[in-house]
Amino acid sequence: MVKHMTDNIKVYALSTCPYCRRTKQFLKDNGIDCDIVDVDLLEGKEQDDLLDEIERITGKQSFPVVLIGSEVIVGHNEEKLRKALGL
Amino acid sequence: MTPSGEGRVFCPVCSVRFPPPKGVGDGEEVMCPVCGQKLLIRASADGWTGDRVGKYSDQEILDRIDAFARIRGYVFNEMKAEIIEGLIDKRRKFGDFYCPCRLRHDGEHQCPCRPTRGGDVERDGRCHCGLFWMKT
């Protein structure tokens, strides 16, 4: 069974960040179905709440953040993505 | 017209004031010695004012980052073009050339951002976005 088919995968990104763009492209190229949120395009409370959540999970505000099940990957890292996704 | 007293030019990008180079006068271009921004200086009764040359144009940020890297002796890597694309996208979406990898859209985070001007590259080997790198 392919691991990524069962995981709820989330990506928190900035629309202007080249590393976020690479992560999005990598996931797309590998046919990974995921929920992508560009945090910079949110506004007000919605953005604040999500930033609090990201800081709680990662301890900082750095992008991209990829959540694969209980795994948290901060920054564009294809090796970690492959491992976490079982690719 | 020349400004009164010890005129200094205010850089609207990095907010420093610097003395204009000797012999440079009203209507001429100078470069901010801190961030590398090209400025057109004008004399006024209150001192020199500096207007950003090519404000908001793609060329403005290309010239600024190249000049800043030259001033500091930093180098770029293969991400340069993608990061510049991000800077231009920031200007289009948020009004100016702010760090593309940060969420902040304020004067301190105009590229080159304040942490970078303050020595992040010397400390970490690179700036937050990975645009400027120490020469190895």
Backbone of each chain as ProteinMPNN parsed JSONL, in Angstrom:
{"seq_chain_A": "MVKHMTDNIKVYALSTCPYCRRTKQFLKDNGIDCDIVDVDLLEGKEQDDLLDEIERITGKQSFPVVLIGSEVIVGHNEEKLRKALGL", "coords_chain_A": {"N_chain_A": [[0.841, -1.193, 0.0], [0.537, 2.2, -0.808], [2.027, 4.636, 1.083], [1.492, 7.454, 1.101], [-1.059, 7.709, 0.154], [-2.836, 7.383, 2.175], [-2.299, 9.242, 4.035], [-2.952, 12.404, 5.561], [-1.987, 15.133, 4.051], [-0.457, 18.207, 4.52], [0.512, 21.44, 3.388], [2.16, 24.288, 4.34], [2.839, 27.371, 3.094], [4.625, 30.141, 1.481], [3.517, 32.322, -1.008], [5.429, 33.606, -2.489], [7.833, 32.427, -2.101], [10.715, 30.789, -3.19], [11.626, 28.252, -2.378], [9.404, 27.119, -1.29], [7.933, 26.94, -3.584], [9.384, 25.018, -4.955], [8.95, 22.797, -3.331], [6.171, 22.47, -3.611], [6.084, 21.9, -6.335], [7.557, 19.533, -6.4], [5.888, 17.792, -4.977], [3.679, 17.814, -6.633], [4.783, 16.783, -9.023], [5.206, 14.218, -8.192], [2.753, 13.236, -7.936], [1.353, 13.643, -5.559], [-1.331, 14.033, -3.496], [-2.368, 16.847, -1.869], [-3.033, 19.316, 0.689], [-2.672, 22.602, 0.171], [-1.65, 25.617, 1.624], [-1.205, 28.981, 1.107], [0.214, 31.029, 3.186], [0.765, 33.74, 3.231], [-1.172, 34.844, 1.68], [-3.427, 34.799, 3.118], [-5.565, 36.585, 5.42], [-5.816, 38.788, 8.292], [-7.376, 37.44, 11.17], [-7.488, 34.795, 10.411], [-4.99, 34.358, 9.246], [-3.317, 34.988, 11.427], [-4.055, 33.023, 13.307], [-3.253, 30.704, 12.002], [-0.512, 31.141, 11.804], [0.176, 31.067, 14.505], [-0.344, 28.409, 14.97], [1.53, 27.186, 13.269], [3.88, 28.031, 14.474], [3.613, 26.796, 16.901], [3.827, 24.137, 16.156], [6.319, 23.992, 14.815], [8.088, 25.627, 16.13], [9.022, 27.941, 15.088], [8.741, 30.571, 12.586], [8.962, 29.603, 9.674], [9.296, 28.716, 6.26], [8.892, 26.356, 3.515], [6.374, 24.441, 5.346], [5.774, 21.109, 5.778], [3.351, 18.787, 6.529], [3.103, 15.498, 7.194], [1.192, 13.079, 8.103], [2.272, 12.391, 11.306], [4.66, 13.482, 10.923], [6.86, 16.252, 10.556], [8.115, 18.496, 8.272], [10.367, 21.004, 7.779], [11.254, 23.526, 5.575], [12.596, 23.168, 2.21], [13.132, 19.938, 1.402], [13.997, 17.372, -0.311], [14.89, 14.794, 0.151], [13.988, 14.149, 2.722], [11.27, 14.394, 2.23], [10.81, 12.358, 0.351], [11.391, 10.129, 1.921], [9.497, 10.337, 3.979], [7.204, 10.077, 2.509], [7.411, 7.642, 1.418], [8.523, 7.249, -1.092]], "CA_chain_A": [[0.0, 0.0, 0.0], [1.349, 3.417, -0.873], [1.807, 5.359, 2.327], [0.947, 8.804, 0.981], [-2.479, 7.681, -0.202], [-3.678, 7.366, 3.378], [-1.948, 10.348, 4.925], [-3.498, 13.729, 5.324], [-0.778, 15.927, 3.851], [-0.687, 19.643, 4.471], [1.687, 22.26, 3.103], [2.04, 25.709, 4.638], [3.85, 27.975, 2.229], [4.459, 31.533, 1.077], [3.35, 32.3, -2.467], [6.584, 34.238, -3.137], [9.06, 31.758, -1.651], [11.158, 29.817, -4.202], [11.774, 26.912, -1.8], [8.021, 26.617, -1.203], [7.551, 26.6, -4.96], [10.038, 23.737, -5.279], [8.25, 21.738, -2.595], [4.869, 22.27, -4.274], [6.34, 21.25, -7.618], [7.991, 18.16, -6.12], [4.701, 17.008, -4.597], [2.857, 17.697, -7.851], [5.469, 15.878, -9.945], [5.103, 12.846, -7.679], [1.34, 12.877, -7.867], [0.904, 13.629, -4.163], [-2.525, 14.834, -3.24], [-2.158, 17.526, -0.59], [-3.76, 20.55, 0.939], [-1.646, 23.655, 0.205], [-2.127, 26.935, 2.053], [-0.24, 30.083, 1.028], [-0.111, 31.787, 4.4], [0.851, 35.19, 2.966], [-2.372, 35.309, 0.978], [-4.522, 34.876, 4.096], [-5.624, 37.897, 6.079], [-6.376, 38.966, 9.626], [-7.386, 36.396, 12.197], [-7.211, 33.504, 9.78], [-3.536, 34.272, 9.105], [-2.73, 34.972, 12.78], [-4.298, 31.717, 13.921], [-2.425, 29.699, 11.332], [0.88, 31.395, 12.205], [0.32, 30.538, 15.865], [-0.327, 26.952, 14.834], [2.829, 26.815, 12.676], [4.906, 28.261, 15.486], [3.441, 25.76, 17.912], [4.311, 22.862, 15.603], [7.727, 23.991, 14.374], [8.907, 26.471, 17.005], [9.459, 29.148, 14.375], [7.955, 30.897, 11.389], [9.825, 29.355, 8.535], [8.499, 28.047, 5.233], [7.612, 25.691, 3.679], [6.184, 23.419, 6.365], [4.977, 19.999, 5.233], [2.891, 17.855, 7.561], [2.736, 14.203, 6.618], [0.851, 12.338, 9.319], [2.871, 13.039, 12.479], [5.977, 13.987, 10.485], [6.907, 17.681, 10.214], [9.329, 18.827, 7.512], [10.484, 22.45, 7.602], [12.213, 23.822, 4.507], [12.495, 22.253, 1.077], [14.086, 18.858, 1.597], [13.448, 16.269, -1.115], [15.253, 13.516, 0.754], [13.036, 13.914, 3.819], [9.938, 14.218, 1.64], [10.768, 11.004, -0.227], [11.371, 9.153, 3.02], [8.21, 10.425, 4.684], [6.122, 9.684, 1.598], [7.664, 6.29, 0.951], [8.748, 7.294, -2.553]], "C_chain_A": [[0.886, 1.257, 0.0], [0.988, 4.297, 0.311], [1.07, 6.686, 2.136], [-0.535, 8.84, 0.624], [-3.379, 7.795, 1.03], [-3.405, 8.562, 4.3], [-2.661, 11.628, 4.54], [-2.308, 14.68, 5.242], [-1.126, 17.403, 3.709], [0.617, 20.372, 4.172], [1.346, 23.697, 3.457], [3.19, 26.41, 3.936], [3.653, 29.482, 2.127], [4.419, 31.544, -0.445], [4.576, 32.84, -3.201], [7.892, 33.475, -2.904], [9.496, 30.679, -2.656], [11.295, 28.404, -3.662], [10.385, 26.263, -1.65], [7.561, 26.153, -2.585], [8.141, 25.245, -5.359], [9.339, 22.575, -4.579], [6.904, 21.422, -3.259], [5.059, 21.5, -5.581], [6.729, 19.782, -7.426], [6.779, 17.273, -5.813], [3.808, 16.77, -5.821], [3.467, 16.67, -8.817], [5.335, 14.42, -9.51], [3.658, 12.414, -7.442], [0.779, 12.824, -6.457], [-0.28, 14.58, -3.992], [-2.357, 15.523, -1.887], [-2.934, 18.836, -0.53], [-2.72, 21.669, 1.112], [-2.275, 24.975, 0.636], [-0.982, 27.941, 1.899], [-0.596, 31.068, 2.135], [-0.102, 33.3, 4.143], [-0.399, 35.724, 2.259], [-3.604, 35.296, 1.883], [-4.506, 36.253, 4.742], [-6.117, 37.775, 7.51], [-6.265, 37.746, 10.536], [-7.031, 35.023, 11.634], [-5.695, 33.286, 9.666], [-2.875, 34.158, 10.484], [-2.866, 33.599, 13.419], [-3.4, 30.644, 13.317], [-0.949, 29.881, 11.701], [1.146, 30.874, 13.614], [0.462, 29.025, 15.82], [1.031, 26.481, 14.286], [3.949, 26.964, 13.703], [4.828, 27.2, 16.586], [4.046, 24.436, 17.429], [5.82, 22.871, 15.368], [8.655, 24.801, 15.283], [9.413, 27.722, 16.334], [8.492, 29.459, 13.237], [8.872, 30.788, 10.183], [9.051, 28.502, 7.534], [9.387, 27.397, 4.189], [7.596, 24.751, 4.885], [5.302, 22.345, 5.73], [4.624, 19.051, 6.376], [2.418, 16.581, 6.876], [2.459, 13.269, 7.793], [1.43, 13.085, 10.515], [4.236, 13.655, 12.147], [5.893, 15.471, 10.101], [8.216, 17.964, 9.489], [9.336, 20.326, 7.264], [11.579, 22.719, 6.576], [12.063, 22.813, 3.376], [13.57, 21.183, 1.199], [13.537, 17.597, 0.919], [13.733, 14.911, -0.491], [14.26, 13.161, 1.879], [11.625, 13.672, 3.274], [9.793, 12.798, 1.084], [10.604, 9.951, 0.862], [9.988, 9.142, 3.686], [7.056, 9.917, 3.821], [6.287, 8.251, 1.083], [7.889, 6.227, -0.552], [10.049, 6.604, -2.938]], "O_chain_A": [[1.867, 1.334, 0.739], [-0.17, 4.654, 0.522], [0.153, 7.014, 2.888], [-1.191, 9.871, 0.771], [-4.523, 8.24, 0.944], [-4.176, 8.849, 5.215], [-2.933, 11.895, 3.37], [-1.692, 14.993, 6.261], [-1.965, 17.792, 2.897], [1.686, 19.977, 4.639], [0.375, 24.261, 2.952], [4.358, 26.089, 4.151], [2.663, 30.031, 2.61], [5.201, 30.851, -1.095], [4.755, 32.574, -4.39], [8.933, 33.84, -3.449], [8.731, 29.757, -2.942], [11.101, 27.443, -4.407], [10.209, 25.061, -1.847], [6.898, 25.126, -2.732], [7.484, 24.435, -6.013], [9.159, 21.505, -5.16], [6.549, 20.259, -3.443], [4.306, 20.578, -5.894], [6.299, 18.907, -8.177], [6.662, 16.158, -6.321], [3.263, 15.683, -6.016], [2.769, 15.808, -9.352], [5.349, 13.507, -10.336], [3.386, 11.378, -6.835], [-0.149, 12.066, -6.178], [-0.207, 15.766, -4.311], [-2.217, 14.85, -0.866], [-3.41, 19.369, -1.532], [-1.975, 21.677, 2.093], [-3.294, 25.4, 0.091], [0.084, 27.77, 2.491], [-1.561, 31.826, 2.039], [-0.863, 34.045, 4.758], [-0.642, 36.931, 2.251], [-4.686, 35.723, 1.479], [-3.531, 36.995, 4.616], [-6.75, 36.789, 7.887], [-5.213, 37.117, 10.65], [-6.372, 34.211, 12.283], [-5.183, 32.201, 9.944], [-1.985, 33.332, 10.685], [-1.916, 33.075, 13.999], [-2.86, 29.792, 14.022], [-0.225, 28.904, 11.889], [2.206, 30.31, 13.886], [1.275, 28.438, 16.533], [1.604, 25.508, 14.774], [4.848, 26.128, 13.785], [5.846, 26.767, 17.125], [4.689, 23.715, 18.193], [6.515, 21.902, 15.674], [9.876, 24.666, 15.203], [10.159, 28.491, 16.94], [7.556, 28.707, 12.969], [9.472, 31.768, 9.742], [8.242, 27.661, 7.926], [10.521, 27.833, 3.989], [8.639, 24.323, 5.378], [4.224, 22.636, 5.213], [5.502, 18.577, 7.097], [1.468, 16.585, 6.092], [3.385, 12.734, 8.402], [1.129, 14.26, 10.727], [4.875, 14.272, 13.0], [4.966, 15.888, 9.407], [9.296, 17.707, 10.021], [8.432, 20.862, 6.622], [12.692, 22.206, 6.693], [11.481, 21.743, 3.555], [14.763, 21.473, 1.113], [12.73, 16.863, 1.489], [12.922, 13.99, -0.588], [13.77, 12.035, 1.968], [10.882, 12.843, 3.8], [8.788, 12.127, 1.317], [9.804, 9.023, 0.748], [9.399, 8.087, 3.921], [6.064, 9.397, 4.331], [5.412, 7.722, 0.399], [7.491, 5.264, -1.206], [10.393, 6.55, -4.119]]}, "seq_chain_B": "MTPSGEGRVFCPVCSVRFPPPKGVGDGEEVMCPVCGQKLLIRASADGWTGDRVGKYSDQEILDRIDAFARIRGYVFNEMKAEIIEGLIDKRRKFGDFYCPCRLRHDGEHQCPCRPTRGGDVERDGRCHCGLFWMKT", "coords_chain_B": {"N_chain_B": [[21.79, 75.025, -6.116], [22.743, 74.249, -2.819], [22.62, 72.083, 0.007], [22.098, 73.247, 3.368], [24.528, 73.363, 6.008], [25.992, 70.299, 7.338], [25.295, 68.291, 5.043], [23.563, 65.252, 4.666], [22.702, 62.301, 2.924], [19.585, 60.756, 2.887], [18.797, 57.372, 2.864], [16.091, 55.798, 1.487], [15.684, 53.085, 1.458], [17.298, 51.576, 3.311], [17.308, 53.256, 5.41], [19.54, 54.674, 6.363], [21.727, 57.508, 6.886], [23.973, 59.156, 4.867], [27.07, 60.79, 3.975], [27.183, 62.574, 0.905], [29.223, 61.58, -1.892], [32.281, 63.368, -2.489], [32.125, 66.213, -4.585], [29.848, 65.491, -5.904], [26.697, 66.521, -7.027], [23.522, 68.279, -6.956], [20.868, 66.523, -8.461], [22.335, 64.404, -9.371], [23.42, 60.929, -9.568], [23.908, 58.705, -6.851], [25.318, 56.002, -4.909], [23.919, 54.153, -2.279], [26.017, 53.49, 0.39], [25.554, 51.44, 2.137], [23.32, 49.682, 1.522], [23.4, 49.527, -1.208], [21.6, 50.71, -2.916], [20.664, 52.679, -5.724], [20.555, 56.156, -5.857], [18.96, 59.206, -6.66], [20.085, 62.302, -6.06], [18.878, 65.214, -4.435], [19.127, 68.63, -3.647], [18.014, 70.303, -0.766], [16.593, 72.738, 1.476], [16.677, 71.494, 3.893], [18.619, 69.617, 3.71], [20.118, 66.829, 1.928], [18.033, 64.974, -0.252], [17.216, 61.678, -1.192], [16.153, 60.012, -3.989], [14.815, 56.915, -4.989], [16.28, 55.363, -7.711], [14.664, 54.33, -10.604], [12.485, 53.321, -9.223], [10.714, 50.581, -7.915], [11.051, 49.114, -10.214], [12.056, 46.147, -12.055], [14.724, 46.28, -12.688], [15.713, 47.923, -10.714], [15.88, 46.329, -8.353], [17.558, 44.325, -9.222], [19.933, 45.741, -9.712], [20.403, 46.692, -7.136], [20.823, 44.4, -5.494], [23.059, 43.282, -6.701], [24.914, 45.329, -6.323], [24.995, 45.439, -3.525], [26.041, 42.919, -2.907], [28.547, 43.217, -4.055], [29.632, 45.302, -2.49], [29.829, 44.019, 0.013], [31.25, 41.77, -0.56], [29.99, 39.357, -1.005], [28.625, 36.333, -2.458], [26.558, 34.759, -5.01], [24.307, 31.952, -5.506], [22.983, 29.089, -7.345], [20.328, 29.561, -6.881], [19.718, 32.158, -7.294], [18.236, 33.38, -9.482], [15.638, 32.396, -9.073], [15.059, 33.412, -6.552], [15.132, 36.131, -7.059], [12.934, 36.281, -8.713], [11.001, 35.769, -6.775], [11.299, 38.053, -5.194], [10.411, 40.013, -6.963], [7.823, 39.176, -7.262], [6.931, 39.646, -4.667], [6.979, 42.467, -4.655], [4.994, 42.977, -6.491], [2.744, 41.848, -5.246], [2.789, 42.81, -2.582], [3.789, 45.352, -2.522], [6.538, 46.181, -2.286], [10.099, 45.352, -2.496], [10.36, 43.028, -0.583], [11.76, 40.501, 1.65], [11.463, 37.411, 0.078], [11.081, 35.011, 1.364], [10.062, 35.411, 3.795], [7.388, 36.427, 5.974], [7.061, 39.027, 6.605], [6.285, 42.395, 5.845], [7.68, 44.999, 5.826], [9.707, 47.98, 6.346], [12.109, 47.068, 7.468], [12.477, 44.674, 6.316], [13.052, 44.975, 3.681], [14.813, 43.987, 0.851], [18.335, 44.325, 0.668], [17.658, 42.819, 3.736], [17.284, 44.009, 7.166], [18.437, 42.187, 9.147], [20.282, 40.929, 7.467], [21.87, 43.066, 6.625], [22.902, 43.52, 9.056], [24.685, 41.478, 9.589], [24.046, 38.746, 9.324], [24.953, 37.066, 7.283], [27.681, 36.795, 7.695], [27.546, 35.493, 10.115], [25.912, 33.185, 9.693], [26.671, 32.237, 7.291], [25.069, 32.666, 5.162], [22.249, 34.581, 3.925], [18.867, 34.806, 5.256], [17.086, 34.054, 3.162], [18.818, 32.819, 1.458], [19.996, 34.177, -0.614], [22.262, 35.87, -0.541], [25.602, 34.894, -0.016], [28.449, 33.848, 1.908], [31.702, 34.09, 0.577], [33.458, 31.193, -0.269]], "CA_chain_B": [[21.446, 75.039, -4.684], [23.371, 73.219, -1.985], [21.95, 72.048, 1.301], [22.787, 73.945, 4.438], [25.172, 72.548, 7.039], [26.603, 69.024, 6.951], [24.219, 67.548, 4.418], [23.677, 63.81, 4.492], [21.629, 61.766, 2.087], [18.804, 59.707, 3.549], [18.451, 56.261, 1.966], [14.751, 55.321, 1.85], [15.629, 51.616, 1.523], [17.843, 51.036, 4.561], [17.127, 54.296, 6.439], [20.77, 55.299, 6.882], [22.096, 58.804, 6.312], [25.402, 59.098, 4.544], [27.513, 61.988, 3.269], [27.346, 62.306, -0.528], [30.631, 61.621, -2.304], [32.762, 64.714, -2.827], [31.983, 66.642, -5.975], [28.557, 65.086, -6.461], [25.752, 67.601, -6.756], [22.085, 68.177, -7.172], [20.416, 65.86, -9.685], [23.238, 63.318, -9.783], [23.158, 59.626, -8.953], [24.901, 58.141, -5.939], [24.904, 54.678, -4.434], [23.948, 54.032, -0.822], [27.16, 52.617, 0.708], [25.146, 50.346, 3.025], [22.477, 48.657, 0.879], [23.684, 49.47, -2.644], [20.542, 51.339, -3.707], [21.013, 53.873, -6.509], [19.698, 57.277, -5.461], [19.101, 60.494, -7.348], [20.059, 63.222, -4.916], [18.366, 66.572, -4.629], [19.43, 69.519, -2.524], [16.891, 71.068, -0.224], [17.01, 73.55, 2.622], [16.863, 70.606, 5.046], [19.682, 68.642, 3.453], [19.949, 66.075, 0.683], [17.053, 63.897, -0.298], [17.606, 60.687, -2.19], [15.022, 59.272, -4.573], [15.2, 55.629, -5.564], [16.336, 55.349, -9.181], [13.901, 53.209, -11.176], [11.712, 52.765, -8.103], [9.801, 49.444, -8.136], [11.308, 48.378, -11.458], [12.87, 44.934, -11.891], [16.127, 46.678, -12.762], [16.119, 48.497, -9.426], [16.286, 45.301, -7.387], [18.73, 43.627, -9.779], [21.107, 46.591, -9.463], [20.642, 46.817, -5.687], [21.422, 43.202, -4.891], [24.421, 43.126, -7.236], [25.765, 46.327, -5.662], [25.167, 45.042, -2.122], [26.974, 41.779, -2.887], [29.886, 43.77, -4.352], [30.087, 46.058, -1.31], [30.141, 43.112, 1.126], [32.065, 40.637, -0.991], [29.17, 38.145, -0.976], [28.407, 35.69, -3.753], [25.233, 34.159, -5.209], [24.367, 30.573, -5.999], [22.066, 28.78, -8.443], [18.967, 29.972, -6.527], [19.577, 33.61, -7.472], [17.15, 33.77, -10.402], [14.334, 32.074, -8.444], [14.839, 34.343, -5.433], [14.787, 37.423, -7.678], [11.531, 36.123, -9.127], [10.22, 35.916, -5.545], [11.352, 39.478, -4.815], [9.551, 40.75, -7.902], [6.466, 38.76, -6.898], [6.625, 40.389, -3.431], [6.664, 43.851, -4.999], [3.71, 42.969, -7.186], [1.649, 41.512, -4.321], [2.827, 43.485, -1.281], [4.179, 46.758, -2.654], [7.967, 46.483, -2.402], [10.969, 44.171, -2.627], [10.594, 42.44, 0.733], [12.3, 39.133, 1.614], [10.422, 36.514, -0.446], [10.914, 33.825, 2.203], [9.514, 35.82, 5.096], [6.021, 36.938, 5.903], [7.052, 40.433, 6.995], [6.269, 43.371, 4.755], [7.97, 46.306, 6.414], [10.985, 48.554, 5.927], [13.255, 46.279, 7.944], [12.608, 43.458, 5.511], [13.365, 45.276, 2.278], [16.083, 43.336, 0.489], [18.817, 43.415, 1.703], [16.918, 43.096, 4.979], [18.099, 44.494, 8.282], [19.32, 41.145, 9.688], [21.375, 40.696, 6.519], [22.772, 44.218, 6.732], [23.505, 43.468, 10.385], [25.733, 40.467, 9.723], [23.589, 37.348, 9.264], [25.744, 36.259, 6.329], [28.943, 36.473, 8.378], [27.257, 34.559, 11.211], [25.303, 31.924, 9.26], [27.206, 31.835, 5.985], [24.079, 33.004, 4.137], [21.111, 35.319, 4.47], [17.712, 33.934, 5.517], [16.528, 33.532, 1.907], [19.831, 32.13, 0.663], [20.391, 34.962, -1.786], [23.657, 36.289, -0.337], [26.42, 33.86, 0.62], [29.872, 34.134, 2.119], [32.586, 33.467, -0.412], [34.219, 30.128, 0.424]], "C_chain_B": [[22.196, 73.926, -3.95], [22.721, 73.241, -0.613], [22.774, 72.758, 2.372], [23.45, 72.946, 5.379], [25.798, 71.288, 6.481], [25.54, 68.136, 6.333], [24.524, 66.062, 4.311], [22.492, 63.349, 3.677], [20.902, 60.676, 2.875], [18.475, 58.625, 2.526], [17.086, 55.713, 2.371], [14.635, 53.796, 1.896], [16.108, 51.127, 2.888], [17.845, 52.061, 5.69], [18.423, 54.825, 7.056], [20.927, 56.687, 6.254], [23.59, 58.767, 6.072], [25.81, 60.376, 3.818], [27.653, 61.695, 1.786], [28.824, 62.354, -0.901], [31.026, 63.036, -2.706], [32.556, 65.009, -4.312], [30.664, 66.248, -6.611], [27.51, 66.131, -6.069], [24.316, 67.262, -7.073], [21.75, 67.493, -8.503], [21.322, 64.738, -10.151], [22.913, 62.032, -9.022], [24.285, 59.248, -7.999], [24.412, 56.744, -5.528], [24.963, 54.658, -2.907], [25.082, 53.06, -0.455], [26.785, 51.437, 1.613], [24.365, 49.267, 2.268], [22.687, 48.56, -0.634], [22.618, 50.093, -3.523], [21.087, 52.553, -4.464], [20.031, 54.978, -6.146], [20.002, 58.507, -6.298], [19.012, 61.547, -6.257], [19.621, 64.622, -5.324], [18.712, 67.397, -3.399], [18.157, 70.212, -2.066], [17.4, 71.84, 0.979], [17.309, 72.668, 3.833], [17.997, 69.596, 4.855], [19.438, 67.947, 2.125], [18.784, 65.104, 0.818], [17.505, 62.93, -1.389], [16.389, 59.933, -2.696], [15.528, 57.989, -5.208], [15.155, 55.698, -7.091], [15.59, 54.113, -9.683], [13.012, 52.534, -10.15], [10.68, 51.727, -8.555], [10.063, 48.679, -9.442], [12.131, 47.122, -11.163], [14.355, 45.309, -11.851], [16.618, 47.233, -11.425], [16.628, 47.413, -8.482], [17.497, 44.507, -7.904], [19.999, 44.425, -9.472], [21.444, 46.629, -7.973], [21.33, 45.581, -5.124], [22.838, 42.949, -5.425], [25.373, 44.088, -6.526], [26.025, 45.92, -4.214], [26.178, 43.887, -2.011], [28.41, 42.253, -3.15], [30.463, 44.467, -3.125], [30.584, 45.111, -0.216], [31.077, 41.964, 0.741], [31.312, 39.314, -0.919], [29.04, 37.574, -2.391], [26.978, 35.125, -3.803], [25.408, 32.679, -5.541], [23.268, 30.348, -7.045], [20.616, 29.186, -8.144], [18.692, 31.44, -6.883], [18.364, 33.994, -8.321], [15.775, 33.518, -9.771], [14.026, 33.023, -7.295], [14.483, 35.73, -5.971], [13.327, 37.391, -8.147], [10.595, 36.318, -7.925], [10.178, 37.357, -5.068], [10.41, 40.306, -5.692], [8.081, 40.427, -7.624], [6.011, 39.487, -5.618], [6.209, 41.824, -3.77], [5.276, 43.937, -5.645], [2.545, 42.754, -6.195], [1.602, 42.391, -3.07], [3.47, 44.868, -1.327], [5.652, 47.079, -2.73], [8.783, 45.192, -2.373], [11.334, 43.603, -1.255], [11.119, 41.012, 0.567], [11.208, 38.165, 1.127], [10.14, 35.309, 0.444], [10.434, 34.176, 3.601], [8.125, 36.383, 4.881], [5.956, 38.437, 6.169], [7.122, 41.358, 5.794], [6.47, 44.758, 5.34], [9.376, 46.73, 6.0], [12.192, 47.727, 6.332], [13.511, 45.053, 7.074], [12.643, 43.733, 4.01], [14.703, 44.627, 1.984], [17.129, 44.388, 0.124], [18.24, 43.799, 3.064], [17.862, 43.489, 6.116], [18.98, 43.399, 8.898], [20.513, 40.858, 8.769], [22.376, 41.84, 6.573], [23.522, 44.18, 8.065], [24.476, 42.319, 10.599], [25.291, 39.011, 9.732], [24.484, 36.483, 8.378], [27.087, 35.862, 6.959], [28.694, 35.398, 9.447], [26.819, 33.184, 10.712], [25.856, 31.413, 7.925], [26.297, 32.215, 4.835], [23.006, 33.884, 4.763], [19.925, 34.357, 4.606], [17.201, 33.272, 4.238], [17.541, 32.755, 1.065], [20.168, 32.848, -0.624], [21.873, 35.333, -1.688], [24.403, 35.229, 0.463], [27.83, 34.374, 0.86], [30.658, 33.43, 1.023], [33.395, 32.39, 0.311], [35.63, 30.056, -0.116]], "O_chain_B": [[22.263, 72.793, -4.428], [22.317, 74.297, -0.128], [23.998, 72.848, 2.275], [22.984, 71.816, 5.524], [26.102, 71.212, 5.29], [24.944, 67.311, 7.025], [25.62, 65.671, 3.911], [21.412, 63.937, 3.735], [21.53, 59.79, 3.453], [17.942, 58.915, 1.455], [16.933, 55.212, 3.485], [13.609, 53.267, 2.322], [15.415, 50.355, 3.551], [18.319, 51.781, 6.791], [18.401, 55.369, 8.16], [20.33, 56.986, 5.22], [24.37, 58.397, 6.949], [24.994, 60.982, 3.123], [28.198, 60.651, 1.428], [29.593, 63.092, -0.286], [30.202, 63.804, -3.202], [32.786, 64.158, -5.171], [30.388, 66.633, -7.747], [27.452, 66.565, -4.919], [23.961, 66.131, -7.405], [22.296, 67.855, -9.546], [21.101, 64.173, -11.223], [22.238, 62.042, -7.993], [25.462, 59.446, -8.299], [23.264, 56.368, -5.767], [25.948, 55.098, -2.314], [25.101, 51.928, -0.938], [27.598, 50.539, 1.832], [24.695, 48.085, 2.354], [22.207, 47.621, -1.269], [22.709, 50.019, -4.749], [21.861, 53.344, -3.925], [18.819, 54.76, -6.128], [21.158, 58.804, -6.599], [17.98, 61.675, -5.599], [19.952, 65.123, -6.398], [18.607, 66.929, -2.266], [17.337, 70.646, -2.875], [18.517, 71.613, 1.444], [18.098, 73.045, 4.699], [18.289, 68.811, 5.757], [18.653, 68.414, 1.3], [18.581, 64.495, 1.868], [18.105, 63.335, -2.384], [15.679, 59.291, -1.922], [16.555, 57.986, -5.886], [14.133, 56.043, -7.683], [15.853, 52.994, -9.242], [12.807, 51.322, -10.197], [9.884, 51.974, -9.461], [9.37, 47.706, -9.739], [12.819, 47.047, -10.145], [15.135, 44.739, -11.088], [17.774, 47.045, -11.046], [17.69, 47.563, -7.879], [18.346, 44.076, -7.125], [21.005, 43.868, -9.032], [22.614, 46.602, -7.591], [22.298, 45.688, -4.371], [23.706, 42.465, -4.698], [26.493, 43.719, -6.172], [27.15, 46.04, -3.729], [27.047, 43.884, -1.14], [29.36, 41.755, -2.546], [31.621, 44.259, -2.763], [31.619, 45.354, 0.406], [31.625, 41.279, 1.605], [31.931, 38.258, -0.787], [29.313, 38.253, -3.38], [26.293, 35.029, -2.785], [26.515, 32.217, -5.819], [22.695, 31.305, -7.565], [19.77, 29.161, -9.038], [17.556, 31.902, -6.78], [17.561, 34.835, -7.918], [14.861, 34.33, -9.918], [12.873, 33.397, -7.085], [13.635, 36.421, -5.406], [12.591, 38.365, -7.988], [9.542, 36.945, -8.039], [9.146, 37.83, -4.592], [9.705, 41.189, -5.204], [7.211, 41.29, -7.737], [4.853, 39.891, -5.505], [5.219, 42.334, -3.245], [4.5, 44.852, -5.371], [1.502, 43.399, -6.299], [0.525, 42.687, -2.553], [3.675, 45.49, -0.285], [6.008, 48.16, -3.2], [8.24, 44.095, -2.244], [12.484, 43.691, -0.825], [10.96, 40.392, -0.484], [10.13, 38.117, 1.72], [9.102, 34.661, 0.312], [10.406, 33.322, 4.487], [7.741, 36.76, 3.774], [4.908, 39.053, 5.979], [7.897, 41.147, 4.861], [5.557, 45.584, 5.351], [10.128, 45.964, 5.396], [13.191, 47.691, 5.613], [14.597, 44.474, 7.086], [12.318, 42.876, 3.188], [15.627, 44.712, 2.792], [16.829, 45.278, -0.672], [18.324, 44.952, 3.487], [19.077, 43.316, 6.024], [20.159, 43.645, 9.151], [21.616, 40.579, 9.24], [23.587, 41.615, 6.566], [24.618, 44.725, 8.195], [25.041, 42.192, 11.685], [26.068, 38.131, 10.103], [24.739, 35.319, 8.685], [27.563, 34.741, 6.778], [29.522, 34.512, 9.655], [27.271, 32.154, 11.213], [25.547, 30.302, 7.494], [26.682, 32.109, 3.671], [22.867, 33.93, 5.986], [19.98, 33.226, 4.124], [16.915, 32.075, 4.226], [17.175, 32.113, 0.081], [20.574, 32.228, -1.607], [22.637, 35.134, -2.633], [23.913, 34.731, 1.477], [28.338, 35.218, 0.121], [30.319, 32.324, 0.601], [33.953, 32.642, 1.379], [36.422, 29.23, 0.336]]}, "name": "protein", "num_of_chains": 2, "seq": "MVKHMTDNIKVYALSTCPYCRRTKQFLKDNGIDCDIVDVDLLEGKEQDDLLDEIERITGKQSFPVVLIGSEVIVGHNEEKLRKALGLMTPSGEGRVFCPVCSVRFPPPKGVGDGEEVMCPVCGQKLLIRASADGWTGDRVGKYSDQEILDRIDAFARIRGYVFNEMKAEIIEGLIDKRRKFGDFYCPCRLRHDGEHQCPCRPTRGGDVERDGRCHCGLFWMKT"}
